Amino acid sequence: MKQAIVARRDLGMGEGKLAAQVAHASLSAYEDTGRRTRKEWKGSGQKKVVLGVDSEHRLFELADKADTEGIPYAIIRDAGHTELEPGTVTALAVGPASDDLVDRVTGDLSLY
Amino acid sequence: MKQAIVARRDLGMGEGKLAAQVAHASLSAYEDTGRRTRKEWKGSGQKKVVLGVDSEHRLFELADKADTEGIPYAIIRDAGHTELEPGTVTALAVGPASDDLVDRVTGDLSLY
């Protein structure tokens, strides 16, 4: 079981900003996940991997793929109080789900 | 309402590693939070701030303070598969709770 969180490298987010966006995405997708899957994931150590992409377009493609595969996912837009323009899409969380299922969506991406 | 996540600067974690630890901490403290407070926090945009400290000792001091104030919190230890020694304490999440309450614990810290 794992959850993949994909963040945009092209925005040049600071470390703390990136971490907050990843946490938003992680929690949001988790909340859309069924009780049993959540329990399994937590029981196995709530594994998370943080991956990177270089465009908004790519994030939406991955979200579509997660949707097609029936995996819970969440897209995060920044409120824009600080570094970014309001509404900027920053991150996508995919899962928790089985490793295989998550890899069907994010298996080609590199670590952030 | 907000949640503060405090991470150790002295470990030299990579960006993705840091983000994953912050997300762990955020989710863990959230799960220890009462239903009503969770709902309020989410309804107000689930504000998160990521702060930094320079030692494990300081993280534990802050956790004690959160405990005394009766705020939900979670300390994260890394499983140590990659960058860090197994069991290394990496992050602490405080809240969600009211801004005032969280500031009593983390008000003196700077952004990560």
gemmi code that builds the backbone of each chain (N, CA, C; Angstrom):
import gemmi

chains = {
    "A": [
        ("MET", (0.835, -1.197, 0.000), (0.000, 0.000, 0.000), (0.878, 1.259, 0.000)),
        ("LYS", (0.461, 2.235, -0.744), (1.171, 3.508, -0.671), (0.301, 4.645, -1.189)),
        ("GLN", (0.774, 5.825, -0.926), (0.171, 7.030, -1.489), (1.293, 7.774, -2.213)),
        ("ALA", (1.026, 8.193, -3.448), (1.999, 9.007, -4.178), (1.498, 10.444, -4.198)),
        ("ILE", (2.368, 11.372, -3.865), (2.006, 12.773, -3.976), (2.928, 13.405, -5.014)),
        ("VAL", (2.295, 13.984, -6.027), (3.032, 14.541, -7.156), (2.965, 16.062, -7.066)),
        ("ALA", (4.117, 16.710, -7.060), (4.145, 18.173, -6.953), (4.834, 18.779, -8.170)),
        ("ARG", (4.477, 20.026, -8.467), (5.052, 20.714, -9.629), (6.423, 21.308, -9.302)),
        ("ARG", (7.412, 20.871, -10.052), (8.765, 21.404, -9.884), (8.892, 22.788, -10.525)),
        ("ASP", (8.056, 23.021, -11.547), (8.203, 24.245, -12.338), (7.773, 25.508, -11.605)),
        ("LEU", (7.192, 25.383, -10.429), (6.739, 26.574, -9.699), (7.831, 27.157, -8.807)),
        ("GLY", (8.901, 26.407, -8.596), (9.974, 26.894, -7.735), (9.527, 27.166, -6.312)),
        ("MET", (8.641, 26.325, -5.795), (8.172, 26.522, -4.419), (9.304, 26.353, -3.422)),
        ("GLY", (9.282, 27.137, -2.367), (10.217, 26.944, -1.261), (9.915, 25.635, -0.548)),
        ("GLU", (10.865, 25.172, 0.246), (10.734, 23.856, 0.897), (9.506, 23.745, 1.796)),
        ("GLY", (9.266, 24.790, 2.590), (8.142, 24.761, 3.515), (6.819, 24.805, 2.775)),
        ("LYS", (6.795, 25.619, 1.741), (5.597, 25.716, 0.897), (5.282, 24.365, 0.252)),
        ("LEU", (6.287, 23.778, -0.335), (6.116, 22.462, -0.957), (5.561, 21.469, 0.064)),
        ("ALA", (6.156, 21.443, 1.247), (5.741, 20.488, 2.273), (4.274, 20.695, 2.646)),
        ("ALA", (3.851, 21.947, 2.760), (2.458, 22.233, 3.121), (1.502, 21.780, 2.018)),
        ("GLN", (1.881, 21.996, 0.770), (1.023, 21.589, -0.353), (0.910, 20.064, -0.427)),
        ("VAL", (2.025, 19.400, -0.192), (2.033, 17.927, -0.197), (1.141, 17.403, 0.933)),
        ("ALA", (1.222, 18.032, 2.090), (0.389, 17.612, 3.230), (-1.100, 17.835, 2.940)),
        ("HIS", (-1.419, 18.976, 2.322), (-2.816, 19.227, 1.894), (-3.315, 18.099, 1.005)),
        ("ALA", (-2.525, 17.800, -0.009), (-2.930, 16.802, -0.996), (-3.100, 15.439, -0.332)),
        ("SER", (-2.134, 15.084, 0.499), (-2.154, 13.793, 1.177), (-3.431, 13.630, 2.003)),
        ("LEU", (-3.728, 14.623, 2.803), (-4.903, 14.555, 3.680), (-6.193, 14.520, 2.874)),
        ("SER", (-6.238, 15.301, 1.805), (-7.481, 15.381, 1.017), (-7.793, 14.051, 0.325)),
        ("ALA", (-6.787, 13.427, -0.271), (-7.031, 12.143, -0.933), (-7.355, 11.066, 0.101)),
        ("TYR", (-6.680, 11.136, 1.232), (-6.944, 10.196, 2.321), (-8.404, 10.238, 2.742)),
        ("GLU", (-8.941, 11.421, 2.812), (-10.334, 11.589, 3.251), (-11.328, 11.047, 2.235)),
        ("ASP", (-10.910, 10.950, 0.992), (-11.780, 10.393, -0.045), (-11.605, 8.880, -0.199)),
        ("THR", (-10.806, 8.297, 0.675), (-10.503, 6.871, 0.584), (-11.421, 6.088, 1.521)),
        ("GLY", (-11.812, 4.911, 1.105), (-12.692, 4.075, 1.927), (-12.020, 3.665, 3.232)),
        ("ARG", (-12.839, 3.393, 4.231), (-12.363, 3.089, 5.580), (-11.391, 1.910, 5.618)),
        ("ARG", (-11.725, 0.884, 4.861), (-10.905, -0.324, 4.922), (-9.507, -0.073, 4.341)),
        ("THR", (-9.472, 0.613, 3.218), (-8.184, 0.929, 2.586), (-7.355, 1.847, 3.483)),
        ("ARG", (-8.008, 2.824, 4.099), (-7.301, 3.718, 5.018), (-6.646, 2.937, 6.141)),
        ("LYS", (-7.405, 2.004, 6.693), (-6.931, 1.206, 7.819), (-5.731, 0.349, 7.409)),
        ("GLU", (-5.851, -0.274, 6.247), (-4.751, -1.111, 5.736), (-3.481, -0.297, 5.551)),
        ("TRP", (-3.659, 0.873, 4.961), (-2.520, 1.742, 4.665), (-1.836, 2.190, 5.954)),
        ("LYS", (-2.630, 2.618, 6.921), (-2.057, 3.053, 8.192), (-1.390, 1.892, 8.908)),
        ("GLY", (-2.021, 0.742, 8.839), (-1.470, -0.435, 9.490), (-0.123, -0.844, 8.907)),
        ("SER", (0.086, -0.527, 7.636), (1.344, -0.901, 6.986), (2.339, 0.266, 6.989)),
        ("GLY", (2.092, 1.297, 7.814), (3.071, 2.369, 7.998), (2.846, 3.616, 7.173)),
        ("GLN", (1.654, 3.753, 6.616), (1.265, 4.903, 5.772), (2.400, 5.427, 4.881)),
        ("LYS", (2.895, 4.524, 4.038), (3.987, 4.863, 3.124), (3.573, 5.963, 2.143)),
        ("LYS", (4.447, 6.953, 2.026), (4.213, 8.070, 1.090), (5.460, 8.287, 0.244)),
        ("VAL", (5.256, 8.556, -1.037), (6.379, 8.964, -1.882), (6.027, 10.294, -2.530)),
        ("VAL", (7.013, 11.164, -2.612), (6.787, 12.489, -3.188), (7.507, 12.554, -4.530)),
        ("LEU", (6.747, 12.765, -5.588), (7.255, 12.729, -6.956), (7.098, 14.102, -7.601)),
        ("GLY", (7.796, 14.304, -8.707), (7.740, 15.616, -9.350), (7.305, 15.553, -10.806)),
        ("VAL", (6.625, 16.617, -11.242), (6.340, 16.832, -12.667), (6.670, 18.284, -12.994)),
        ("ASP", (6.689, 18.597, -14.294), (7.118, 19.936, -14.686), (6.030, 20.818, -15.284)),
        ("SER", (4.777, 20.399, -15.149), (3.707, 21.265, -15.656), (2.360, 20.942, -15.013)),
        ("GLU", (1.481, 21.917, -15.089), (0.110, 21.731, -14.622), (-0.586, 20.685, -15.485)),
        ("HIS", (-0.341, 20.791, -16.781), (-0.943, 19.881, -17.747), (-0.707, 18.420, -17.349)),
        ("ARG", (0.521, 18.127, -16.987), (0.894, 16.759, -16.617), (0.144, 16.302, -15.352)),
        ("LEU", (-0.026, 17.212, -14.405), (-0.780, 16.879, -13.180), (-2.208, 16.463, -13.519)),
        ("PHE", (-2.829, 17.212, -14.418), (-4.216, 16.896, -14.785), (-4.311, 15.573, -15.541)),
        ("GLU", (-3.331, 15.299, -16.381), (-3.296, 14.000, -17.070), (-3.268, 12.851, -16.060)),
        ("LEU", (-2.420, 13.015, -15.040), (-2.287, 11.970, -14.017), (-3.576, 11.829, -13.207)),
        ("ALA", (-4.222, 12.950, -12.944), (-5.495, 12.921, -12.209), (-6.550, 12.159, -13.017)),
        ("ASP", (-6.572, 12.395, -14.317), (-7.513, 11.669, -15.195), (-7.259, 10.165, -15.137)),
        ("LYS", (-5.988, 9.825, -15.141), (-5.604, 8.415, -15.092), (-6.063, 7.783, -13.776)),
        ("ALA", (-5.844, 8.491, -12.672), (-6.279, 7.992, -11.354), (-7.792, 7.797, -11.354)),
        ("ASP", (-8.479, 8.733, -11.962), (-9.941, 8.666, -12.039), (-10.367, 7.418, -12.819)),
        ("THR", (-9.728, 7.193, -13.949), (-10.040, 6.030, -14.777), (-9.786, 4.723, -14.024)),
        ("GLU", (-8.708, 4.704, -13.246), (-8.356, 3.494, -12.483), (-9.206, 3.336, -11.221)),
        ("GLY", (-9.997, 4.346, -10.909), (-10.835, 4.273, -9.710), (-10.079, 4.427, -8.401)),
        ("ILE", (-8.942, 5.131, -8.466), (-8.136, 5.365, -7.254), (-8.496, 6.738, -6.686)),
        ("PRO", (-8.643, 6.856, -5.372), (-8.906, 8.181, -4.798), (-7.756, 9.142, -5.097)),
        ("TYR", (-8.090, 10.387, -5.383), (-7.043, 11.376, -5.664), (-7.550, 12.755, -5.280)),
        ("ALA", (-6.627, 13.689, -5.152), (-7.009, 15.059, -4.823), (-6.031, 16.022, -5.472)),
        ("ILE", (-6.601, 17.028, -6.129), (-5.798, 18.098, -6.727), (-5.848, 19.318, -5.804)),
        ("ILE", (-4.690, 19.922, -5.576), (-4.628, 21.058, -4.653), (-4.342, 22.355, -5.409)),
        ("ARG", (-5.140, 23.351, -5.088), (-4.894, 24.708, -5.592), (-4.484, 25.577, -4.418)),
        ("ASP", (-3.479, 26.373, -4.613), (-3.000, 27.228, -3.525), (-3.897, 28.446, -3.368)),
        ("ALA", (-4.138, 28.812, -2.115), (-4.955, 30.003, -1.837), (-4.221, 31.275, -2.266)),
        ("GLY", (-2.907, 31.168, -2.449), (-2.160, 32.286, -3.008), (-1.898, 33.447, -2.076)),
        ("HIS", (-1.857, 33.177, -0.773), (-1.587, 34.280, 0.154), (-0.116, 34.701, 0.116)),
        ("THR", (0.738, 33.789, -0.317), (2.165, 34.103, -0.185), (2.923, 34.022, -1.516)),
        ("GLU", (3.483, 32.863, -1.821), (4.411, 32.783, -2.955), (3.748, 32.782, -4.326)),
        ("LEU", (2.535, 32.196, -4.411), (1.955, 31.887, -5.723), (0.712, 32.705, -6.033)),
        ("GLU", (0.357, 32.745, -7.300), (-0.913, 33.349, -7.726), (-2.076, 32.540, -7.152)),
        ("PRO", (-3.139, 33.216, -6.695), (-4.289, 32.479, -6.177), (-4.812, 31.479, -7.200)),
        ("GLY", (-5.091, 30.264, -6.744), (-5.658, 29.242, -7.624), (-4.641, 28.409, -8.371)),
        ("THR", (-3.365, 28.680, -8.156), (-2.325, 27.882, -8.808), (-2.419, 26.418, -8.376)),
        ("VAL", (-2.444, 25.534, -9.341), (-2.474, 24.103, -9.050), (-1.055, 23.660, -8.682)),
        ("THR", (-0.907, 23.069, -7.502), (0.429, 22.777, -6.996), (0.741, 21.283, -6.868)),
        ("ALA", (-0.259, 20.482, -6.514), (0.033, 19.088, -6.177), (-1.176, 18.182, -6.397)),
        ("LEU", (-0.884, 16.910, -6.532), (-1.892, 15.866, -6.725), (-1.501, 14.691, -5.839)),
        ("ALA", (-2.443, 14.200, -5.054), (-2.187, 12.962, -4.306), (-2.972, 11.829, -4.946)),
        ("VAL", (-2.341, 10.677, -5.067), (-2.957, 9.487, -5.661), (-2.885, 8.360, -4.631)),
        ("GLY", (-4.023, 7.891, -4.200), (-4.099, 6.862, -3.174), (-4.289, 7.465, -1.798)),
        ("PRO", (-4.236, 6.636, -0.760), (-3.649, 5.298, -0.700), (-4.419, 4.236, -1.486)),
        ("ALA", (-3.606, 3.322, -2.034), (-4.122, 2.152, -2.748), (-2.961, 1.146, -2.803)),
        ("SER", (-3.189, 0.019, -3.444), (-2.101, -0.963, -3.544), (-0.970, -0.373, -4.382)),
        ("ASP", (0.248, -0.805, -4.115), (1.417, -0.317, -4.857), (1.202, -0.424, -6.363)),
        ("ASP", (0.704, -1.575, -6.790), (0.493, -1.828, -8.221), (-0.432, -0.799, -8.845)),
        ("LEU", (-1.519, -0.540, -8.159), (-2.531, 0.374, -8.666), (-1.963, 1.798, -8.758)),
        ("VAL", (-1.272, 2.221, -7.721), (-0.681, 3.569, -7.726), (0.367, 3.671, -8.833)),
        ("ASP", (1.148, 2.601, -8.998), (2.190, 2.617, -10.029), (1.622, 2.713, -11.446)),
        ("ARG", (0.394, 2.258, -11.640), (-0.221, 2.402, -12.966), (-0.373, 3.866, -13.344)),
        ("VAL", (-0.487, 4.706, -12.323), (-0.663, 6.148, -12.574), (0.661, 6.901, -12.510)),
        ("THR", (1.464, 6.605, -11.491), (2.645, 7.433, -11.240), (3.973, 6.687, -11.405)),
        ("GLY", (3.898, 5.456, -11.920), (5.085, 4.601, -11.995), (6.248, 5.154, -12.806)),
        ("ASP", (5.950, 6.079, -13.734), (7.008, 6.607, -14.604), (7.693, 7.852, -14.062)),
        ("LEU", (7.204, 8.367, -12.953), (7.713, 9.647, -12.462), (8.929, 9.460, -11.569)),
        ("SER", (9.750, 10.509, -11.488), (10.919, 10.456, -10.618), (10.623, 11.162, -9.291)),
        ("LEU", (11.431, 10.853, -8.296), (11.292, 11.500, -6.992), (11.458, 13.005, -7.129)),
        ("TYR", (10.746, 13.735, -6.293), (10.837, 15.198, -6.331), (12.236, 15.629, -5.916)),
    ],
    "B": [
        ("MET", (-8.267, 28.985, 12.905), (-7.832, 27.598, 13.040), (-6.581, 27.365, 12.190)),
        ("LYS", (-5.674, 26.602, 12.751), (-4.518, 26.204, 11.946), (-3.844, 24.972, 12.535)),
        ("GLN", (-2.964, 24.434, 11.741), (-2.102, 23.360, 12.203), (-0.671, 23.806, 11.926)),
        ("ALA", (0.210, 23.657, 12.909), (1.626, 23.961, 12.711), (2.384, 22.647, 12.630)),
        ("ILE", (3.231, 22.528, 11.622), (4.082, 21.345, 11.541), (5.533, 21.818, 11.658)),
        ("VAL", (6.216, 21.266, 12.633), (7.578, 21.689, 12.946), (8.533, 20.585, 12.514)),
        ("ALA", (9.502, 20.937, 11.686), (10.445, 19.930, 11.195), (11.870, 20.311, 11.579)),
        ("ARG", (12.731, 19.291, 11.662), (14.126, 19.530, 12.058), (14.970, 19.948, 10.864)),
        ("ARG", (15.541, 21.146, 11.001), (16.440, 21.657, 9.961), (17.802, 20.973, 10.024)),
        ("ASP", (18.174, 20.516, 11.220), (19.531, 20.001, 11.424), (19.773, 18.633, 10.781)),
        ("LEU", (18.752, 18.008, 10.218), (18.934, 16.694, 9.597), (19.325, 16.792, 8.129)),
        ("GLY", (19.177, 17.984, 7.560), (19.518, 18.141, 6.148), (18.692, 17.271, 5.218)),
        ("MET", (17.404, 17.122, 5.551), (16.537, 16.292, 4.697), (16.375, 16.919, 3.317)),
        ("GLY", (16.292, 16.075, 2.296), (15.951, 16.560, 0.962), (14.509, 17.055, 0.943)),
        ("GLU", (14.169, 17.803, -0.103), (12.846, 18.432, -0.176), (11.696, 17.438, -0.143)),
        ("GLY", (11.847, 16.359, -0.903), (10.782, 15.369, -0.974), (10.632, 14.635, 0.350)),
        ("LYS", (11.779, 14.323, 0.956), (11.790, 13.664, 2.266), (11.086, 14.539, 3.300)),
        ("LEU", (11.470, 15.790, 3.337), (10.848, 16.740, 4.261), (9.337, 16.766, 4.064)),
        ("ALA", (8.918, 16.877, 2.814), (7.483, 16.967, 2.514), (6.740, 15.729, 3.007)),
        ("ALA", (7.334, 14.565, 2.817), (6.687, 13.321, 3.255), (6.568, 13.275, 4.779)),
        ("GLN", (7.610, 13.715, 5.476), (7.572, 13.712, 6.947), (6.531, 14.692, 7.469)),
        ("VAL", (6.446, 15.846, 6.832), (5.453, 16.852, 7.227), (4.039, 16.303, 7.003)),
        ("ALA", (3.840, 15.618, 5.887), (2.526, 15.034, 5.591), (2.162, 13.945, 6.599)),
        ("HIS", (3.137, 13.111, 6.973), (2.911, 12.106, 8.026), (2.420, 12.775, 9.307)),
        ("ALA", (3.170, 13.792, 9.719), (2.867, 14.458, 10.993), (1.482, 15.092, 10.935)),
        ("SER", (1.211, 15.759, 9.830), (-0.074, 16.443, 9.665), (-1.237, 15.465, 9.798)),
        ("LEU", (-1.156, 14.374, 9.081), (-2.242, 13.389, 9.085), (-2.394, 12.738, 10.462)),
        ("SER", (-1.265, 12.457, 11.115), (-1.322, 11.771, 12.410), (-1.974, 12.648, 13.477)),
        ("ALA", (-1.613, 13.921, 13.522), (-2.218, 14.809, 14.527), (-3.691, 15.048, 14.199)),
        ("TYR", (-3.985, 15.155, 12.920), (-5.370, 15.326, 12.473), (-6.241, 14.179, 12.967)),
        ("GLU", (-5.722, 12.984, 12.906), (-6.496, 11.808, 13.316), (-6.739, 11.773, 14.814)),
        ("ASP", (-5.899, 12.465, 15.571), (-6.085, 12.520, 17.027), (-6.937, 13.706, 17.448)),
        ("THR", (-7.478, 14.411, 16.473), (-8.262, 15.620, 16.746), (-9.748, 15.282, 16.749)),
        ("GLY", (-10.499, 15.914, 17.617), (-11.936, 15.663, 17.701), (-12.657, 16.042, 16.422)),
        ("ARG", (-13.773, 15.393, 16.179), (-14.525, 15.552, 14.941), (-14.919, 17.005, 14.668)),
        ("ARG", (-15.338, 17.684, 15.720), (-15.838, 19.046, 15.538), (-14.696, 19.993, 15.116)),
        ("THR", (-13.573, 19.852, 15.785), (-12.414, 20.697, 15.458), (-11.911, 20.396, 14.045)),
        ("ARG", (-11.889, 19.127, 13.677), (-11.480, 18.757, 12.314), (-12.360, 19.431, 11.284)),
        ("LYS", (-13.654, 19.386, 11.537), (-14.621, 19.957, 10.607), (-14.425, 21.466, 10.471)),
        ("GLU", (-14.246, 22.119, 11.589), (-14.033, 23.576, 11.595), (-12.780, 23.941, 10.807)),
        ("TRP", (-11.736, 23.181, 11.039), (-10.447, 23.449, 10.390), (-10.563, 23.257, 8.881)),
        ("LYS", (-11.201, 22.161, 8.491), (-11.357, 21.926, 7.051), (-12.239, 22.984, 6.417)),
        ("GLY", (-13.301, 23.340, 7.138), (-14.220, 24.352, 6.620), (-13.545, 25.704, 6.421)),
        ("SER", (-12.509, 25.962, 7.203), (-11.810, 27.248, 7.092), (-10.569, 27.139, 6.217)),
        ("GLY", (-10.461, 26.059, 5.428), (-9.388, 25.966, 4.432), (-8.175, 25.174, 4.875)),
        ("GLN", (-8.297, 24.425, 5.951), (-7.206, 23.600, 6.519), (-5.822, 24.255, 6.414)),
        ("LYS", (-5.741, 25.430, 7.045), (-4.482, 26.181, 7.025), (-3.351, 25.413, 7.724)),
        ("LYS", (-2.203, 25.375, 7.056), (-1.013, 24.702, 7.620), (0.182, 25.630, 7.504)),
        ("VAL", (1.012, 25.642, 8.533), (2.284, 26.356, 8.440), (3.400, 25.386, 8.782)),
        ("VAL", (4.491, 25.489, 8.053), (5.624, 24.588, 8.274), (6.763, 25.398, 8.886)),
        ("LEU", (7.170, 25.011, 10.091), (8.163, 25.753, 10.862), (9.397, 24.888, 11.085)),
        ("GLY", (10.480, 25.526, 11.478), (11.717, 24.776, 11.658), (12.309, 24.898, 13.053)),
        ("VAL", (12.968, 23.831, 13.514), (13.796, 23.880, 14.723), (15.129, 23.185, 14.398)),
        ("ASP", (16.089, 23.340, 15.322), (17.426, 22.826, 15.018), (17.875, 21.640, 15.868)),
        ("SER", (16.949, 21.036, 16.589), (17.340, 19.848, 17.370), (16.143, 18.983, 17.715)),
        ("GLU", (16.435, 17.730, 18.007), (15.414, 16.802, 18.486), (14.887, 17.262, 19.842)),
        ("HIS", (15.812, 17.713, 20.677), (15.459, 18.180, 22.015), (14.346, 19.230, 21.968)),
        ("ARG", (14.491, 20.157, 21.050), (13.516, 21.253, 20.925), (12.140, 20.719, 20.502)),
        ("LEU", (12.148, 19.726, 19.616), (10.872, 19.120, 19.186), (10.135, 18.517, 20.369)),
        ("PHE", (10.870, 17.838, 21.233), (10.230, 17.202, 22.388), (9.713, 18.236, 23.391)),
        ("GLU", (10.459, 19.318, 23.549), (9.984, 20.413, 24.408), (8.635, 20.938, 23.914)),
        ("LEU", (8.545, 21.128, 22.605), (7.313, 21.654, 22.007), (6.169, 20.650, 22.151)),
        ("ALA", (6.492, 19.378, 22.012), (5.466, 18.341, 22.179), (4.928, 18.357, 23.616)),
        ("ASP", (5.818, 18.528, 24.589), (5.394, 18.620, 25.992), (4.456, 19.807, 26.199)),
        ("LYS", (4.803, 20.894, 25.563), (3.992, 22.110, 25.684), (2.597, 21.876, 25.082)),
        ("ALA", (2.561, 21.248, 23.929), (1.268, 20.949, 23.286), (0.440, 20.049, 24.202)),
        ("ASP", (1.112, 19.098, 24.809), (0.444, 18.177, 25.726), (-0.160, 18.941, 26.902)),
        ("THR", (0.623, 19.823, 27.476), (0.158, 20.634, 28.611), (-1.039, 21.490, 28.231)),
        ("GLU", (-1.013, 22.026, 27.022), (-2.112, 22.878, 26.555), (-3.328, 22.073, 26.092)),
        ("GLY", (-3.172, 20.761, 26.043), (-4.293, 19.918, 25.619), (-4.586, 19.977, 24.131)),
        ("ILE", (-3.550, 20.297, 23.325), (-3.710, 20.355, 21.869), (-3.269, 19.015, 21.271)),
        ("PRO", (-4.012, 18.483, 20.302), (-3.556, 17.252, 19.653), (-2.204, 17.465, 18.970)),
        ("TYR", (-1.349, 16.463, 19.047), (-0.038, 16.586, 18.403), (0.453, 15.201, 18.016)),
        ("ALA", (1.431, 15.160, 17.145), (2.014, 13.878, 16.737), (3.486, 14.057, 16.430)),
        ("ILE", (4.293, 13.171, 17.000), (5.733, 13.146, 16.723), (6.007, 12.034, 15.710)),
        ("ILE", (6.802, 12.344, 14.704), (7.093, 11.361, 13.652), (8.536, 10.875, 13.734)),
        ("ARG", (8.668, 9.571, 13.684), (9.995, 8.950, 13.578), (10.098, 8.321, 12.204)),
        ("ASP", (11.223, 8.509, 11.575), (11.394, 7.959, 10.235), (11.733, 6.472, 10.290)),
        ("ALA", (11.166, 5.732, 9.362), (11.446, 4.293, 9.300), (12.894, 4.031, 8.878)),
        ("GLY", (13.541, 5.031, 8.281), (14.963, 4.940, 8.005), (15.353, 4.078, 6.830)),
        ("HIS", (14.440, 3.926, 5.883), (14.781, 3.119, 4.718), (15.755, 3.837, 3.778)),
        ("THR", (15.761, 5.161, 3.848), (16.546, 5.893, 2.852), (17.595, 6.814, 3.471)),
        ("GLU", (17.250, 8.082, 3.696), (18.256, 9.077, 4.067), (18.732, 9.002, 5.512)),
        ("LEU", (17.847, 8.577, 6.423), (18.107, 8.758, 7.847), (18.264, 7.430, 8.585)),
        ("GLU", (18.879, 7.497, 9.777), (18.949, 6.342, 10.663), (17.538, 5.947, 11.103)),
        ("PRO", (17.244, 4.638, 11.180), (15.917, 4.217, 11.645), (15.577, 4.835, 12.996)),
        ("GLY", (14.357, 5.336, 13.117), (13.900, 5.882, 14.393), (14.215, 7.346, 14.606)),
        ("THR", (14.873, 7.972, 13.639), (15.185, 9.397, 13.761), (13.899, 10.205, 13.861)),
        ("VAL", (13.823, 11.062, 14.867), (12.666, 11.942, 15.031), (12.798, 13.108, 14.047)),
        ("THR", (11.795, 13.280, 13.201), (11.913, 14.268, 12.124), (10.972, 15.452, 12.244)),
        ("ALA", (9.755, 15.234, 12.750), (8.749, 16.297, 12.695), (7.709, 16.150, 13.795)),
        ("LEU", (7.055, 17.250, 14.073), (5.985, 17.319, 15.078), (4.860, 18.152, 14.496)),
        ("ALA", (3.637, 17.636, 14.543), (2.487, 18.457, 14.151), (1.716, 18.864, 15.393)),
        ("VAL", (1.291, 20.106, 15.439), (0.527, 20.655, 16.570), (-0.789, 21.191, 16.027)),
        ("GLY", (-1.885, 20.602, 16.485), (-3.198, 20.999, 16.004), (-3.659, 20.110, 14.881)),
        ("PRO", (-4.792, 20.423, 14.259), (-5.469, 21.723, 14.241), (-6.091, 22.125, 15.578)),
        ("ALA", (-6.048, 23.455, 15.789), (-6.668, 24.087, 16.945), (-6.788, 25.576, 16.597)),
        ("SER", (-7.295, 26.353, 17.511), (-7.404, 27.795, 17.244), (-6.005, 28.390, 17.081)),
        ("ASP", (-5.900, 29.452, 16.304), (-4.610, 30.109, 16.077), (-3.917, 30.438, 17.399)),
        ("ASP", (-4.685, 30.995, 18.333), (-4.133, 31.398, 19.636), (-3.489, 30.230, 20.364)),
        ("LEU", (-4.199, 29.147, 20.373), (-3.742, 27.969, 21.102), (-2.456, 27.415, 20.460)),
        ("VAL", (-2.472, 27.309, 19.155), (-1.279, 26.794, 18.453), (-0.097, 27.733, 18.682)),
        ("ASP", (-0.368, 29.050, 18.666), (0.712, 30.026, 18.861), (1.331, 29.946, 20.257)),
        ("ARG", (0.572, 29.467, 21.222), (1.152, 29.300, 22.565), (2.290, 28.300, 22.545)),
        ("VAL", (2.227, 27.365, 21.605), (3.265, 26.329, 21.509), (4.350, 26.706, 20.502)),
        ("THR", (3.928, 27.189, 19.337), (4.896, 27.366, 18.239), (5.081, 28.828, 17.818)),
        ("GLY", (4.507, 29.752, 18.587), (4.508, 31.170, 18.198), (5.880, 31.795, 18.007)),
        ("ASP", (6.904, 31.211, 18.642), (8.246, 31.803, 18.575), (9.090, 31.273, 17.420)),
        ("LEU", (8.574, 30.302, 16.711), (9.405, 29.642, 15.695), (9.329, 30.361, 14.348)),
        ("SER", (10.360, 30.189, 13.549), (10.368, 30.787, 12.209), (9.959, 29.746, 11.163)),
        ("LEU", (9.552, 30.237, 10.023), (9.173, 29.352, 8.924), (10.360, 28.473, 8.541)),
        ("TYR", (10.039, 27.256, 8.104), (11.106, 26.347, 7.678), (11.781, 26.904, 6.441)),
    ],
}
model = gemmi.Model(1)
for chain_id, residues in chains.items():
    chain = gemmi.Chain(chain_id)
    for i, (resn, *xyz) in enumerate(residues, 1):
        res = gemmi.Residue()
        res.name, res.seqid = resn, gemmi.SeqId(i, " ")
        for name, pos in zip(("N", "CA", "C"), xyz):
            atom = gemmi.Atom()
            atom.name, atom.element = name, gemmi.Element(name[0])
            atom.pos, atom.b_iso = gemmi.Position(*pos), 0.0
            res.add_atom(atom)
        chain.add_residue(res)
    model.add_chain(chain)
structure = gemmi.Structure()
structure.add_model(model)
structure.setup_entities()
